[in-house]
Amino acid sequence: MDDLYIYGASGHGKVVLDAAFKSGTNSITFIDDDKNLNNFKEFRVLHKLPKGSPYIIAIGNNKIREKIQKHHGSESLVSVRHPNAAISSSSVIGDGTLICVNAIVNPDVVIGLSCIINSAAVVEHDCNIGDVVHISPNATICGNVKIGKGTHIGAAAVILPNLTIGKWVTVGAGSVVIRDIPDGATVVGNPAKIIKIK
């Protein structure tokens, strides 16, 4: 990739920068709403995304990522894949998605737009991951799992095979999910139990 605009000059922006740089991106510019920020990690910061420019949203919050994507459109979104991620050639990775270092995406996985597959996360065969999902570091999604739009899977959580996780679900760090989870639920524990539904 020749040029990349990274939307979000903060902690997660560093992660995207590292992956993009190591995967051979030649020119990187950050975009941020903070008008006082003009440089980040020695890179230029703009306050408006040039129309039609290739970009990825480097913000961990799923709702904010969705809002920015809706505002700027998905036509110019690009995915970034760390060279040390293991991604099956039969998987489909949506535009705007980040695959971090040591993540594993196995055969026949489908991942939507603007997702984050964080460091050392595992997405097993035949999973279907909706748009703007965040799978946190060391989380394991076992085979044939469906995860709805906007869901956040916490660090080191485990989703057992053949389950359906609804839209805008929060799975707490370290939780083990053994049954389907409805839309809007927050679940924690081993086995994971619902503590709240929006």
C-alpha positions in Angstrom: 0.0 0.0 0.0 1.4 3.4 -1.0 -0.6 5.8 1.3 -2.6 5.3 4.4 -4.6 7.7 6.6 -5.0 6.4 10.2 -8.0 8.0 11.9 -7.2 8.3 15.6 -3.8 9.5 16.9 -3.8 7.7 20.3 -2.9 4.3 21.8 -4.7 2.1 19.3 -3.3 4.3 16.5 0.2 3.1 17.5 -0.9 -0.5 17.0 -2.3 0.3 13.5 0.9 2.3 12.7 3.1 -0.6 13.7 1.2 -3.2 11.6 0.9 -0.8 8.6 4.6 0.1 8.7 5.7 -3.6 9.0 3.4 -4.6 6.2 5.1 -2.2 3.8 3.0 1.0 3.8 5.1 3.8 2.3 3.3 6.9 3.5 1.3 7.3 6.7 -0.7 10.3 7.9 -2.9 10.5 11.0 -6.3 12.1 11.3 -7.5 13.4 14.6 -10.3 15.7 15.9 -7.9 17.4 18.4 -7.1 20.7 16.7 -4.0 21.1 19.0 -2.4 17.9 17.8 -0.2 18.4 14.7 2.3 15.5 15.1 2.0 12.0 16.5 4.9 9.6 16.7 6.8 11.8 14.3 4.0 11.6 11.7 1.8 14.5 10.5 -1.7 14.9 11.9 -4.5 16.4 9.8 -7.9 17.3 11.2 -9.9 16.4 8.2 -9.8 13.2 6.0 -9.1 14.2 2.4 -12.0 12.9 0.3 -11.4 9.5 -1.3 -8.2 8.9 0.7 -7.5 5.3 1.8 -8.1 5.1 5.6 -8.6 2.9 8.6 -10.2 3.9 11.9 -7.8 3.3 14.8 -10.3 3.7 17.7 -11.2 0.8 20.0 -14.7 1.9 20.8 -17.1 0.1 18.5 -19.8 2.8 18.5 -17.3 5.6 17.7 -15.7 3.5 14.9 -19.2 2.9 13.4 -20.0 6.6 13.6 -16.8 7.7 11.8 -17.3 5.0 9.2 -20.9 6.2 8.5 -19.7 9.8 8.2 -16.8 9.1 5.8 -18.3 6.1 4.0 -16.9 2.6 3.5 -15.7 3.1 -0.1 -12.1 4.2 0.9 -11.7 1.9 3.9 -8.7 -0.4 3.7 -7.7 -3.3 5.9 -4.4 -3.6 7.7 -2.8 -7.0 8.4 0.3 -7.4 10.6 2.8 -9.6 8.7 3.0 -11.9 11.7 -0.7 -12.7 11.7 -1.7 -16.1 10.3 -4.6 -15.6 7.9 -6.1 -18.4 5.9 -6.3 -17.7 2.1 -10.0 -18.9 2.2 -11.0 -16.3 4.8 -12.7 -13.0 3.8 -11.6 -9.9 5.6 -13.8 -6.8 5.4 -12.4 -3.4 4.5 -11.3 -1.3 7.4 -10.5 -4.3 9.5 -7.2 -4.6 11.5 -5.6 -8.0 12.1 -3.0 -7.6 14.8 0.3 -9.3 15.5 0.1 -13.1 16.2 -3.7 -13.2 15.5 -5.0 -16.3 13.8 -7.8 -16.3 11.3 -8.5 -19.9 10.1 -10.2 -21.3 7.0 -13.6 -20.0 5.7 -13.9 -17.2 8.2 -15.9 -14.1 7.2 -15.1 -10.8 9.0 -17.1 -7.6 8.4 -16.1 -4.0 8.0 -14.0 -2.0 10.5 -13.4 -4.9 12.9 -10.4 -5.3 15.3 -8.9 -8.8 15.6 -6.4 -7.9 18.4 -3.0 -9.3 19.3 -2.9 -13.2 19.6 -6.7 -13.5 19.2 -7.9 -16.7 17.5 -10.9 -16.9 15.1 -11.4 -20.5 14.2 -12.8 -22.1 11.0 -16.2 -21.1 9.6 -16.9 -18.2 12.0 -18.9 -15.2 10.8 -18.0 -11.9 12.4 -20.3 -8.9 11.9 -19.2 -5.3 11.3 -17.4 -3.1 13.9 -16.7 -6.1 16.2 -13.7 -6.0 18.5 -12.1 -9.3 19.5 -9.6 -8.4 22.3 -6.1 -9.8 22.9 -5.9 -13.6 23.5 -9.6 -14.2 23.0 -10.5 -17.5 21.3 -13.5 -17.8 19.0 -14.0 -21.5 18.4 -15.3 -23.0 15.2 -18.6 -22.0 13.5 -19.5 -19.1 15.8 -21.6 -16.2 14.6 -20.9 -12.8 16.2 -23.3 -9.9 15.6 -22.5 -6.3 14.7 -20.8 -4.1 17.3 -20.0 -6.8 19.8 -17.0 -6.6 22.1 -15.2 -9.8 23.1 -13.0 -9.2 26.2 -9.4 -10.2 26.6 -8.8 -13.9 27.0 -12.5 -14.7 26.7 -13.5 -18.0 25.1 -16.6 -18.6 22.9 -17.3 -22.3 22.5 -18.1 -23.8 19.1 -21.4 -23.5 17.2 -22.8 -20.6 19.2 -24.5 -17.3 18.1 -23.5 -14.1 19.9 -26.0 -11.3 19.2 -25.4 -7.6 18.2 -23.8 -5.1 20.6 -23.0 -7.8 23.1 -20.2 -7.3 25.7 -18.3 -10.4 26.8 -16.2 -9.7 29.9 -12.5 -10.5 30.0 -11.8 -14.1 30.8 -15.4 -15.2 30.4 -16.2 -18.6 28.9 -19.4 -18.5 26.8 -21.2 -21.9 26.6 -24.6 -20.9 25.2 -26.1 -18.4 22.7 -26.2 -14.7 23.9 -29.0 -12.3 22.9 -28.6 -8.9 21.4 -27.5 -6.1 23.9 -26.4 -8.5 26.7 -23.4 -8.1 28.9 -22.0 -11.4 30.1 -19.2 -12.3 32.6 -17.8 -15.3 34.3 -17.1 -19.0 33.7 -19.5 -20.1 32.6 -20.6 -16.7 31.3 -23.9 -15.3 32.8 -26.0 -12.4 31.7 -25.7 -9.5 34.1 -27.4 -6.8 32.0 -29.4 -6.4 28.8 -29.6 -2.9 27.1 
